[in-house]
């Protein structure tokens, strides 16, 4: 749809968790998210997005919610010969193979944001980021202190705790500092794979939304098979959060909130006795909204 010199573009952050890794559906061999213009023939924004995803990836879309609308004048304003209004959506699916070889395909979240995965401890790339940010902070004597506070808060530096929800703030800070390729950096220093236009920014927004949302709504079950073990559920949540969770606290939290029920079946897990299989209690969504909780992080 064209409004004067403005173009409305629909963009999908289609997320799945496969093999305990969070993944996103991409096009252009991993360089962009599925997207297309909102056209007069589309009945709604959401139906238009579904059409574009189907056409570009042939992947079915289930759960879908509007994510954010970007219309920054200084970001991506000449891609289609005018200003672009990017209307993004977050979709949660179970991964299926991409039918079009090389054009659409699944890629890991942390391929684009390697500093976001803390499941095996603090990522080494954070040291390089901290060093490059130090140079940016020291380059402006007036803004030195505010920049230092922002960097410490966003990246958990100098004694500040890491906040997994600040995915977008971290990317935006790297963009402002000119440390990512999308900002014109010719030597980004291995700070994740770049994407077309503003698509990595939109992916960061989707990651942040989902990380925050799994703490108060059981949307993670949109990503699970019908039957699963509690360990599989925990590994899925850990993959999304990029953190290690305390096993017993996690199971206690699931039980207290009555999210699942046993199926009377079991599944053999590697290195242990058969584990009980569970299914999500769909009635939970109809009964009440879940109160906010903190993820039960491991102290190991």
C-alpha positions in Angstrom: 0.0 0.0 0.0 1.3 3.4 -0.9 0.4 6.5 1.1 2.0 9.5 -0.7 5.7 8.5 -0.4 5.1 6.0 2.4 4.9 2.3 1.9 3.4 -0.2 4.4 5.4 -3.4 4.7 4.3 -6.5 6.6 7.2 -8.5 8.2 7.0 -11.8 10.0 9.3 -13.0 12.9 8.3 -16.7 12.6 9.9 -18.5 15.5 10.3 -22.2 16.3 12.5 -24.2 18.8 14.1 -27.2 17.3 16.7 -29.4 19.0 16.7 -27.0 21.9 17.7 -24.1 19.6 15.5 -21.1 18.9 15.2 -20.5 15.2 13.7 -18.0 12.8 12.3 -18.4 9.3 14.2 -16.4 6.8 14.3 -15.7 3.1 17.2 -14.5 0.8 19.4 -17.3 2.2 19.1 -16.0 5.7 19.5 -12.3 5.0 15.9 -11.2 5.5 12.6 -12.0 7.2 9.5 -13.0 5.2 7.8 -9.7 4.2 5.8 -7.9 1.6 3.7 -4.8 1.0 0.2 -4.4 2.4 -2.0 -4.4 -0.7 -5.6 -3.3 -1.3 -6.6 -6.9 -2.0 -5.7 -7.9 1.6 -8.7 -8.1 3.9 -6.6 -7.4 7.0 -3.0 -6.8 7.9 -2.8 -10.2 9.4 -4.3 -12.0 6.4 -1.9 -10.1 4.1 1.0 -11.2 6.2 -0.1 -14.8 6.1 -0.3 -14.6 2.3 3.2 -13.4 2.1 4.6 -16.0 4.4 2.8 -18.7 2.5 4.0 -17.4 -0.8 7.6 -17.0 0.3 8.1 -19.9 2.6 5.1 -22.3 2.1 5.2 -22.7 5.9 1.8 -22.8 7.8 1.4 -20.1 10.4 -0.6 -20.7 13.6 -0.2 -18.3 16.6 0.3 -14.8 15.4 0.3 -11.4 17.2 1.2 -7.9 16.1 4.7 -7.0 17.3 5.5 -3.4 16.6 5.3 -0.7 13.9 8.5 1.1 12.8 8.4 4.3 10.9 11.7 6.0 11.7 12.6 8.7 9.2 16.3 7.9 9.5 16.0 4.2 9.2 15.1 2.4 6.0 13.3 5.4 4.4 14.4 4.9 0.8 14.1 1.1 0.3 11.0 1.4 -1.8 11.6 4.9 -3.2 10.0 6.6 -0.2 9.4 6.2 3.5 8.7 2.7 4.7 6.3 1.9 7.6 7.2 -1.6 8.8 4.4 -3.5 10.6 5.9 -6.5 12.2 4.3 -9.7 13.6 5.5 -12.5 15.9 4.5 -16.0 14.9 5.1 -19.2 16.9 5.2 -22.4 15.0 6.7 -25.9 15.0 9.4 -26.1 12.4 8.8 -27.8 9.1 11.4 -28.2 6.3 11.6 -25.2 3.9 10.5 -26.5 0.5 12.4 -24.0 -1.6 16.1 -24.8 -1.3 18.4 -21.9 -0.8 15.6 -19.2 -0.8 13.8 -19.7 2.5 15.2 -21.5 5.5 15.6 -21.7 9.2 18.4 -19.9 11.0 19.3 -19.8 14.7 18.6 -16.7 16.7 22.1 -16.6 18.1 23.7 -16.6 14.6 22.4 -13.0 14.5 22.8 -12.2 18.2 25.7 -14.3 19.6 25.9 -12.3 22.8 22.4 -13.3 23.8 23.0 -17.0 24.6 24.2 -17.4 28.2 23.3 -21.1 28.6 26.9 -22.1 28.7 28.1 -19.0 30.6 29.0 -15.5 29.6 29.7 -15.4 25.8 33.2 -14.5 24.9 32.0 -12.0 22.3 30.9 -9.7 25.2 34.5 -8.9 25.9 35.0 -7.6 22.3 31.7 -5.7 22.6 32.8 -4.1 25.9 36.1 -3.1 24.4 34.5 -1.5 21.3 31.9 0.3 23.4 34.7 1.7 25.6 36.1 3.5 22.5 32.6 4.8 21.6 32.0 6.0 25.2 35.3 7.8 25.4 34.9 9.5 22.1 32.4 12.1 23.5 33.4 13.8 26.7 29.9 15.3 27.1 28.0 12.1 26.8 30.6 9.9 28.4 28.8 9.2 31.7 25.3 8.7 30.2 26.8 6.4 27.5 28.6 4.4 30.2 25.5 3.9 32.2 23.5 2.8 29.2 26.2 0.3 28.1 26.5 -1.1 31.6 22.7 -1.5 32.0 22.2 -3.0 28.5 25.1 -5.5 28.5 25.5 -6.2 32.2 28.9 -4.7 32.5 30.9 -3.4 35.5 28.9 -5.3 38.1 25.5 -4.7 36.5 23.2 -7.8 36.3 22.4 -9.2 32.9 18.7 -8.7 31.9 17.7 -11.1 29.2 14.7 -9.0 28.1 16.9 -6.1 26.8 17.6 -7.6 23.4 16.4 -4.6 21.4 18.1 -2.1 23.7 21.4 -3.9 23.2 21.1 -4.0 19.4 20.0 -0.4 19.3 23.1 0.6 21.4 25.4 -1.2 19.0 23.7 0.5 16.1 24.0 3.9 17.6 27.7 3.2 18.3 28.2 2.2 14.7 29.3 -1.3 15.6 27.0 -3.3 13.4 27.0 -3.6 9.6 23.5 -2.2 9.3 24.8 1.1 10.7 27.5 1.3 8.1 30.2 -0.4 10.0 32.7 -1.9 7.6 34.4 -4.0 10.4 31.6 -5.1 12.8 34.0 -7.4 14.6 31.9 -10.6 14.4 29.0 -9.0 16.2 26.4 -11.3 14.6 25.2 -11.9 11.1 23.7 -8.8 9.5 20.3 -8.6 7.8 18.6 -6.6 5.1 17.4 -3.1 6.0 15.9 -3.1 9.5 15.1 -6.8 9.7 17.7 -7.6 12.5 16.2 -4.8 14.5 12.7 -6.4 14.1 14.1 -9.8 14.9 15.5 -8.3 18.2 12.1 -6.9 18.9 10.5 -10.3 18.5 13.1 -12.0 20.7 12.5 -9.4 23.5 8.7 -9.8 23.3 8.9 -13.5 23.5 11.4 -13.6 26.3 9.2 -11.3 28.4 6.0 -13.0 27.5 7.0 -16.5 28.5 7.2 -15.2 32.1 3.5 -14.4 32.3 1.7 -16.3 29.5 2.1 -20.0 28.5 2.8 -19.2 24.9 5.8 -21.6 25.0 3.4 -24.4 24.4 2.7 -23.2 20.9 6.3 -24.3 20.2 6.0 -27.8 21.8 4.8 -31.1 20.4 1.5 -32.3 21.8 3.2 -34.6 24.3 6.5 -33.7 26.0 8.6 -34.3 29.1 9.3 -31.7 31.7 12.9 -31.6 30.7 12.0 -30.9 27.1 9.8 -28.1 28.3 12.6 -26.7 30.4 15.1 -26.9 27.6 12.7 -25.0 25.3 12.3 -22.2 27.8 16.0 -22.1 28.4 16.6 -21.8 24.6 14.3 -18.8 24.3 15.6 -17.1 27.4 19.3 -17.8 26.6 19.7 -18.8 30.3 20.1 -21.9 32.4 17.1 -22.6 34.7 17.1 -24.3 38.1 15.6 -27.8 37.4 13.6 -28.3 40.7 12.5 -24.7 40.9 11.3 -24.8 37.3 9.3 -28.0 37.9 7.8 -26.6 41.1 6.7 -23.5 39.2 5.0 -25.5 36.5 3.2 -27.6 39.1 2.1 -24.6 41.1 0.6 -22.9 38.1 -1.1 -26.2 37.0 0.1 -25.7 33.4 0.4 -29.4 32.5 -1.2 -32.7 33.1 0.2 -36.3 32.8 -0.7 -38.4 29.8 0.0 -41.8 31.4 2.7 -42.4 28.8 6.5 -42.3 29.1 9.5 -41.5 26.9 13.1 -42.7 27.2 15.5 -39.8 27.7 19.2 -40.1 27.2 21.1 -41.5 30.1 18.1 -42.0 32.4 15.0 -43.9 33.1 11.8 -43.3 31.1 10.3 -39.9 31.8 6.6 -39.1 32.1 5.0 -37.4 29.2 2.8 -34.4 29.8 0.4 -32.2 27.8 -0.6 -28.6 28.2 -3.9 -28.0 30.0 -5.7 -25.9 27.4 -8.2 -24.9 30.1 -5.5 -22.7 31.7 -5.9 -20.1 29.0 -9.7 -20.0 29.6 -9.5 -20.0 33.3 -7.2 -17.1 34.1 -4.3 -14.9 33.0 -1.1 -16.1 34.7 0.4 -13.8 37.2 4.0 -12.6 36.5 6.8 -14.8 37.6 10.6 -14.7 37.4 12.4 -17.5 35.6 14.0 -19.9 38.1 17.6 -19.3 37.2 20.3 -21.7 38.1 22.9 -20.5 40.6 25.4 -23.1 39.4 
